[in-house]
């Protein structure tokens, strides 16, 4: 069993009286909301808690494989940030000076694989999902918010909503970039 990360969603999922009819989310909330809706469709509250813990455990494992780790100073001072991490400082500087189209020319995003392996997007789009899901992403061309609904949601939609513009290239969906 994967340990639970805790938080508001865990607390809400502990109360079986709470029903999730609709979820509106953006950014990292889009990741949580998509997993939550999918897991609720597949197995209810307990399945949702387990699935969210598994998802974030996978994401944490990915981050543990990078050089972007807290420094010894951060660890000794129990500072959970990367304030004194030389690798983070260099990475932060590079992402401010070089666009993601130059820094990441192959547009690799490790989150894509985690999403496709852990979320059943077909279950969300099937029409049998009891949760109405609304994910927001910003259209690069117009600057306006686009809201995607269950039948439009896939890995690209989640990545578009959660996109960090200084780190990743815009995500193209139906000829538009988000």
C-alpha positions in Angstrom: 0.0 0.0 0.0 1.3 3.4 -1.0 1.3 5.9 1.9 -1.1 8.7 1.6 0.2 12.2 1.1 -2.5 13.7 3.2 -4.1 17.0 2.5 -7.5 18.4 1.7 -8.5 15.8 -0.9 -7.6 13.0 1.5 -9.8 14.6 4.2 -12.7 15.0 1.8 -12.4 11.4 0.6 -12.5 10.1 4.2 -16.1 11.3 4.5 -18.3 8.9 2.4 -21.2 11.4 2.7 -19.3 13.8 0.4 -20.1 13.3 -3.3 -18.1 14.9 -6.1 -20.5 16.0 -8.8 -18.1 18.3 -10.6 -14.5 19.4 -10.4 -13.0 22.5 -11.9 -9.2 22.7 -11.9 -6.1 24.2 -13.4 -2.3 23.8 -13.1 -1.2 21.0 -10.7 -4.9 20.8 -9.6 -5.7 19.5 -13.1 -3.5 16.5 -12.3 -5.2 15.9 -9.0 -8.7 16.4 -10.4 -8.2 14.1 -13.4 -6.9 11.3 -11.2 -9.6 11.9 -8.6 -12.4 11.8 -11.3 -11.0 8.7 -12.9 -10.5 6.8 -9.6 -14.0 7.8 -8.3 -15.4 6.3 -11.5 -13.5 3.1 -11.0 -13.9 2.5 -7.3 -15.1 5.2 -5.1 -13.5 7.2 -2.3 -10.9 4.6 -1.1 -9.8 3.9 -4.6 -9.4 7.6 -5.2 -7.2 8.0 -2.1 -5.0 5.1 -3.2 -4.8 6.3 -6.8 -3.8 9.8 -5.8 -1.1 8.5 -3.4 0.2 6.2 -6.1 0.3 9.0 -8.7 2.2 11.5 -6.4 4.5 8.7 -5.3 5.4 8.2 -9.0 5.9 11.9 -9.5 8.0 12.2 -6.4 10.1 9.2 -7.6 10.7 11.0 -10.9 11.8 14.1 -9.1 14.2 12.1 -7.0 16.1 11.1 -10.1 17.0 14.6 -11.1 20.0 16.7 -10.0 17.5 19.3 -8.6 17.8 18.2 -5.0 18.0 20.1 -1.7 21.6 20.9 -0.8 23.3 19.7 2.4 22.6 23.2 3.9 18.9 22.9 3.1 18.7 19.4 4.6 20.6 20.4 7.8 18.4 23.4 8.3 15.3 21.3 7.5 14.4 23.7 4.7 12.4 21.7 2.2 13.0 24.1 -0.6 15.9 24.3 -3.1 17.1 27.7 -1.9 20.7 26.7 -1.6 20.8 24.0 -4.3 23.5 24.9 -6.9 21.8 22.7 -9.5 18.5 24.5 -8.9 20.1 27.9 -9.1 21.8 27.0 -12.4 18.6 25.5 -13.8 16.6 28.5 -12.7 19.0 30.8 -14.5 19.0 28.8 -17.6 15.2 28.6 -17.9 15.1 32.4 -17.6 17.7 32.9 -20.4 16.9 30.0 -22.8 13.4 29.2 -24.0 12.1 25.7 -23.6 12.2 25.3 -27.4 16.0 25.6 -27.1 16.5 24.1 -23.7 14.2 21.1 -24.4 14.2 20.8 -28.3 12.7 17.3 -28.2 9.9 18.5 -26.0 10.4 15.7 -23.5 8.0 15.8 -20.5 8.4 12.9 -18.1 4.9 13.7 -16.6 3.3 12.5 -19.9 4.3 8.9 -19.3 3.2 9.0 -15.7 -0.2 10.3 -16.7 -0.7 7.8 -19.5 0.3 4.9 -17.3 -1.8 5.9 -14.2 -4.9 7.6 -15.5 -7.6 5.8 -17.6 -8.6 8.7 -19.9 -11.0 6.4 -21.7 -13.0 6.0 -18.5 -13.2 9.8 -18.2 -14.4 10.2 -21.8 -16.8 7.2 -21.8 -19.8 9.1 -20.6 -20.0 6.7 -17.5 -17.8 8.9 -15.3 -20.0 10.2 -12.5 -17.8 13.4 -12.1 -18.1 16.3 -14.5 -14.5 17.4 -15.0 -13.5 20.9 -16.2 -9.8 21.7 -16.8 -8.7 25.1 -17.8 -5.7 26.1 -19.9 -4.6 29.4 -21.4 -4.6 29.7 -25.2 -1.2 31.1 -26.2 -2.5 32.9 -29.3 -5.5 34.6 -27.6 -4.6 34.7 -24.0 -8.0 33.4 -23.1 -9.0 30.5 -21.0 -10.2 27.3 -22.7 -12.2 25.0 -20.5 -12.0 21.3 -21.5 -14.7 18.9 -20.4 -14.6 15.1 -19.8 -15.0 14.1 -23.5 -12.0 16.3 -24.4 -9.6 15.4 -21.7 -6.5 13.4 -22.4 -2.8 13.6 -21.4 -2.3 16.7 -23.6 -5.1 18.5 -21.9 -3.7 17.9 -18.4 -0.2 18.8 -19.6 -1.6 22.0 -21.2 -3.3 23.0 -17.9 -0.2 22.1 -15.8 2.3 23.6 -18.3 5.2 25.6 -16.8 6.0 28.0 -19.6 9.6 28.5 -18.6 10.3 24.8 -18.6 8.1 23.2 -21.2 6.9 24.0 -24.7 3.3 24.9 -25.2 1.0 21.9 -25.7 -0.8 21.7 -29.1 -4.4 20.6 -29.0 -6.6 20.7 -32.2 -4.2 23.2 -33.8 -4.1 25.6 -30.9 -1.3 26.0 -28.4 -1.9 26.1 -24.6 
